[in-house]
Amino acid sequence: MRFHIVTIFPEFFFGPFNHGVIGRAESSGRLQLQIHDLRHWTYDRHRTVDDRPFGGGEGMLLKPQPLFEAVEAILPRRTPKQRVVLLSAQGRRFTQALACEFSLLDDLLLICGRYEGVDERVAEHLADEELSIGDFVLSGGELAAAAIVDAVGRLLPGVLGNADSSLNESFCRENEGLLDCPQYTRPAEFRGWKVPEVLLGGNHEEIKRWRRAASREKTERHRPDLTGVREMRQN
């Protein structure tokens, strides 16, 4: 799979993708990362990518022309196995389900917004969808792009050492979309806090039942929106 990131700060990604799972996956050829400098598609002496918004207001907007030309050059003939995503605080929430969907693509192109935003024609006529990684505002889409590449990349075949590692994580379908259960390691007792006895007994069926119940309890405590508990309580 190929990841394309269109940004005005290509050097931002030199660090995040050189380490850990994604760095190893790129080195082994299990995925490709291509960082594209948006200023490559500008033609004035100042390599201008932004301008003031019509109607007034604070800040600057990324212009449509460089973005359209960049995407059309990178993916000249778009297919159903290629997706263009504009990263924006106005987009729908990125989820684990979307990460799984994206992992089946051939190409995922991420447009990193900057300044006050992006000309709306990019969202309406260039991007397939507009995504946000949370209900907060970032200075730009670079951090969001790095997060999405990590979330999607680790789902690709052979990227994780153990293929089952991603099956029972938080939000996964195999885990009913709940948070992962609490996990413990040695020592069995630390500063008076003990590991639950069921995890020490070796009965795999009991451990499985405990983990399922603990996963649901933790989800209801931290993220009741994932279980419908909040709606039930309101009714």
matplotlib code that plots the C-alpha trace (Angstrom):
import matplotlib.pyplot as plt

x = [0.0, 1.1, 0.6, 0.9, 1.0, 0.6, 2.0, 3.9, 6.2, 7.6, 10.4, 7.9, 7.6, 11.3, 11.1, 7.7, 8.1, 11.7, 11.0, 8.9, 6.4, 5.9, 9.6, 10.3, 7.4, 8.7, 12.2, 10.9, 8.8, 5.4, 4.2, 5.4, 5.5, 5.7, 5.8, 4.9, 5.8, 2.8, 5.0, 6.2, 2.9, 3.4, 4.8, 5.5, 8.8, 7.5, 6.0, 2.7, 0.2, -2.2, -4.3, -6.9, -10.5, -13.2, -15.5, -12.8, -11.9, -8.9, -6.1, -5.2, -6.6, -4.7, -5.4, -7.2, -4.9, -1.7, -3.8, -5.8, -2.6, -0.8, -3.5, -4.0, -0.3, 0.0, -3.1, -3.9, -6.5, -8.3, -9.7, -12.0, -8.9, -7.5, -8.8, -8.1, -8.7, -8.7, -7.7, -9.8, -11.4, -14.7, -14.5, -16.2, -14.3, -11.6, -12.3, -10.8, -13.4, -12.2, -8.6, -9.6, -11.4, -8.4, -6.0, -7.7, -6.7, -3.9, -3.3, -4.3, -3.6, -3.8, -4.0, -2.7, -4.7, -2.9, -3.5, -7.2, -8.3, -8.6, -10.6, -14.0, -13.7, -11.0, -13.4, -16.3, -14.6, -11.2, -11.2, -13.3, -13.9, -13.0, -11.7, -10.8, -9.0, -10.9, -13.0, -10.1, -8.2, -4.6, -2.2, -2.2, -3.0, 0.5, 0.0, -3.4, -1.7, 1.0, -1.7, -3.8, -0.7, 0.2, -3.4, -3.8, -0.2, -0.1, -3.2, -1.4, -0.3, 3.0, 3.5, 2.9, 5.0, 2.0, -1.0, -3.4, -2.1, -4.6, -7.6, -8.6, -7.5, -9.8, -12.5, -12.0, -14.9, -13.6, -13.8, -17.3, -16.1, -15.2, -12.0, -9.3, -9.4, -6.9, -3.5, -1.0, 2.6, 5.1, 5.4, 2.0, 2.0, 3.4, 3.2, 0.3, -1.7, -2.3, -3.0, -6.5, -6.3, -8.1, -5.2, -2.8, -4.9, -4.2, -7.9, -8.2, -12.0, -12.2, -9.6, -11.5, -14.8, -13.0, -11.4, -14.7, -16.4, -13.5, -13.4, -17.1, -16.7, -13.8, -15.7, -18.7, -16.5, -14.4, -16.4, -20.1, -20.9, -19.4, -21.8, -25.1, -25.0, -25.2, -28.4, -29.9, -29.3, -30.8, -34.0]
y = [0.0, 3.5, 6.5, 10.0, 13.1, 16.5, 19.2, 22.5, 21.0, 17.8, 17.8, 17.3, 13.6, 12.8, 11.8, 10.1, 7.6, 6.7, 4.7, 1.8, -0.2, 2.1, 2.7, -1.0, -1.6, 0.9, -0.5, -4.0, -2.8, -3.7, -0.2, 2.9, 6.5, 9.4, 12.9, 15.7, 19.3, 21.4, 24.3, 22.2, 23.1, 26.9, 29.1, 32.5, 33.6, 33.3, 29.8, 31.1, 28.4, 30.6, 33.8, 35.9, 34.6, 36.3, 38.2, 39.0, 37.2, 36.1, 34.0, 32.7, 29.8, 27.3, 28.0, 25.5, 25.6, 24.0, 21.3, 20.3, 20.1, 18.1, 15.5, 15.3, 14.8, 12.1, 10.2, 11.1, 8.4, 7.7, 4.2, 2.8, 1.5, 5.0, 7.5, 11.2, 12.6, 16.2, 16.5, 19.1, 19.9, 20.1, 16.4, 13.4, 11.5, 9.0, 5.6, 2.1, 1.0, 3.5, 2.4, -1.1, 0.1, 2.2, -0.8, -2.4, 0.4, 0.6, 4.4, 6.7, 10.4, 12.7, 16.5, 18.4, 21.6, 24.6, 28.2, 29.0, 26.2, 25.2, 26.6, 24.8, 23.7, 21.3, 19.5, 19.6, 18.7, 17.2, 15.1, 12.0, 12.8, 15.2, 13.7, 14.8, 12.8, 14.4, 17.3, 19.7, 22.1, 21.5, 23.9, 21.7, 18.3, 16.9, 15.3, 13.9, 12.4, 10.7, 9.3, 7.9, 6.4, 4.7, 3.4, 2.1, 0.9, -1.4, -3.3, -4.2, -7.8, -8.6, -5.2, -6.5, -9.4, -11.3, -11.0, -11.6, -8.5, -6.2, -8.4, -7.8, -4.2, -1.3, -0.5, -3.7, -5.7, -8.8, -7.0, -5.8, -2.3, -2.0, -0.9, -3.4, -5.2, -4.3, -6.0, -6.9, -8.3, -9.3, -8.9, -10.4, -8.0, -4.4, -2.0, -4.0, -4.0, -7.6, -8.9, -10.5, -14.1, -15.4, -14.3, -16.4, -19.6, -20.8, -21.5, -20.1, -20.1, -18.3, -15.8, -15.2, -14.5, -12.2, -10.2, -9.8, -8.6, -6.3, -4.9, -4.0, -2.5, -0.3, 0.8, 1.8, 3.7, 5.6, 5.5, 4.9, 6.2, 3.0, 0.7, 2.7, 3.0, 6.8, 6.6, 4.0, 6.1, 9.2, 7.2]
z = [0.0, -0.8, 1.5, 0.0, 2.2, 0.7, 3.0, 3.2, 5.9, 4.4, 7.0, 9.7, 8.8, 8.9, 12.6, 13.1, 10.2, 10.9, 14.0, 15.3, 13.4, 10.5, 10.0, 9.9, 7.6, 5.1, 5.3, 4.5, 1.6, 3.3, 2.7, 0.9, 2.2, -0.2, 1.2, -1.3, -0.9, -1.9, -2.9, -5.8, -7.5, -7.2, -9.8, -8.3, -6.8, -3.3, -3.8, -2.4, -1.2, 0.7, 0.4, 2.3, 2.6, 0.5, 2.8, 5.3, 8.5, 10.4, 9.0, 5.6, 3.5, 1.4, -2.3, -4.5, -7.5, -5.9, -4.2, -7.3, -9.4, -6.7, -6.3, -10.1, -10.6, -7.9, -8.7, -12.4, -12.9, -9.6, -9.1, -6.4, -4.6, -4.2, -1.7, -1.2, 2.3, 3.4, 7.1, 8.8, 12.1, 10.2, 9.0, 10.4, 13.1, 12.0, 13.6, 13.8, 11.4, 8.9, 9.5, 8.6, 5.5, 4.4, 4.9, 1.8, -0.5, -3.0, -2.3, 0.5, -0.2, 2.8, 2.4, 5.4, 6.0, 7.4, 8.6, 9.0, 6.7, 3.0, 0.2, 0.3, -3.3, -2.3, 0.1, -2.4, -5.6, -5.0, -1.7, -1.4, 2.2, 5.0, 8.3, 11.8, 14.4, 17.3, 18.5, 18.8, 16.6, 15.5, 13.9, 10.8, 9.4, 9.8, 13.2, 12.1, 9.0, 11.1, 13.3, 10.4, 8.7, 11.9, 12.6, 9.0, 8.4, 11.4, 10.0, 6.7, 6.3, 7.8, 9.5, 13.0, 14.2, 15.3, 13.0, 15.9, 17.8, 16.2, 16.5, 20.1, 20.6, 21.5, 19.0, 17.0, 15.6, 17.2, 20.6, 19.9, 19.4, 23.1, 24.8, 25.4, 28.7, 31.5, 31.1, 33.7, 33.8, 36.5, 39.4, 40.5, 43.5, 43.3, 46.2, 47.6, 44.4, 43.2, 39.7, 39.6, 40.7, 37.6, 35.4, 37.5, 37.5, 33.9, 33.1, 29.6, 29.5, 32.8, 31.7, 28.5, 30.4, 32.8, 30.0, 28.2, 31.4, 32.3, 28.8, 29.1, 32.6, 31.5, 28.4, 30.5, 32.9, 30.3, 27.1, 27.8, 24.3, 22.9, 24.8, 24.6, 28.4, 28.3, 26.2, 28.5, 31.6, 29.9, 29.2]

ax = plt.figure().add_subplot(projection="3d")
ax.plot(x, y, z, "-o")
ax.set_aspect("equal")
plt.show()
